[in-house]
Amino acid sequence: MATYVLVHGGHHGGWCYQKVARLLRAAGHEVYAPTLTGLGDRRHLLSPEVDLEMHVADVVNLLVYEDLHDVILAGHSYGGMVITGAADQARERIRELVYLDAAHPRNGESLADVAVQIMEVCRDWVREIDGVELVTWPQTLDPAFFGVTDPADSAWMRARLHLHPWRCYTQKLQLTDEAAVRRLPRTDIDCAPRLGEFDDRRKAERREADRAWEIDTGHDLMVTEPEKLAEMLLRLA
């Protein structure tokens, strides 16, 4: 039996992994899909203090308090920032890092540094609501923006997507031992339509991965292609 921890991306919550988690559990594995503070079922905890560091702590505390070891730790999109930070703090608990069409940050970088173009657009839509700076760009609440077009999936997502704290995207990741994090086994699972958009750095990161797979689908591959994603994750078990 393998242990999977699946970390969602911006504006999402642990809910987005429902289909994949069901398939992994049916195969006999243990699955955790935490929701990061201030989002999804934890949106009532939203405050000005929510940032990348807090989200890293969410995942590290899950690993510690559930006493998880030999974990396959996956992160989608912004979740790549979170799992990189968690791996730095809990390397001994992690078997493999899996980046699901995700950010690959280096020490001292924020998501705004890694995904410059889209973050510049988001910056123009930052508004303070109840004392919290949130990304209010309408596209981030539209399932089609994440490549989801099925009417049932779209309706399900639209009811759950939420404004995301801007501090999460601008806070720089601080790693104590970046080299050790990069030595962990790593799998990249990317969405095929986006491969042509990769810059030289991102192409190099993909080449350096222990495994580099792709799925011909939109950004939210856990929603649009859960069977294919689950099959790939099961290979790692």
C-alpha positions, 0 to 999 in steps of 0.5 A: 500500500502506498500513501499519496498526499495530493495538494491542490492549486490556486483557487481550488481545494482538496475537493478537486481530487475527489475522482482521483482519490476514489480511484487510488483508494479503490486500488488499496492505497491511502490518500490524503487531499488536504485543503489549504487554509483560506480555501474550499472547506477552510475558506472560513479561516481566510485572513490577512496572514494566509500566505505560502508559508502557512500553506507549506505548514498545512502540508508539513503538519499533515505529514507529522500529525498523521505520522506519514512516511514514504509519501508520494507528494503531488502538487498541482499548479501553485501546489508545486510551490507548496510541495517544494517547501514541504519537501524541504522541511520533511524530506525524510517522510517523502518517497517521491515528488510529483508536479502536476502541470505545476510550478517548479520554484527555486530558493528565493522565488515566488510564484510571481517570479516563476509564472510571470505573465499570468501573475502580471494579469492577476496583479491587476485584479488584486482587491482588498476584501474584508482586509485581505488582498485577493485575486479577483480576476474573473477567469480564475472562477471560470472552469473553462480557464482551467480547461474544464468544458464538461457541463456537469464538471463545470457546474461542480467546479463553479460552486467551489472555486474561490478567490485566492490570497495574493500573498501566496503568490508573491511570498518568496519560498525559502529553502534550507537545503535546495540541493537535497530537495532536488535529489528527491525522486521527481515525476513531472506530469504535464498537460500536452497542450502547454508543452509548446509554451515552456521556456528553456528553463522549464524544458530543462526541468522536465528533462531533469525529472526522473519521469516526464509524462503528459496527458492531452488535456487542459490544466485541471487534469485531475478533473478532466482525465482522472483515470489517466492521472490515477493510472500514472500515479499508480505506477509510482506505487 
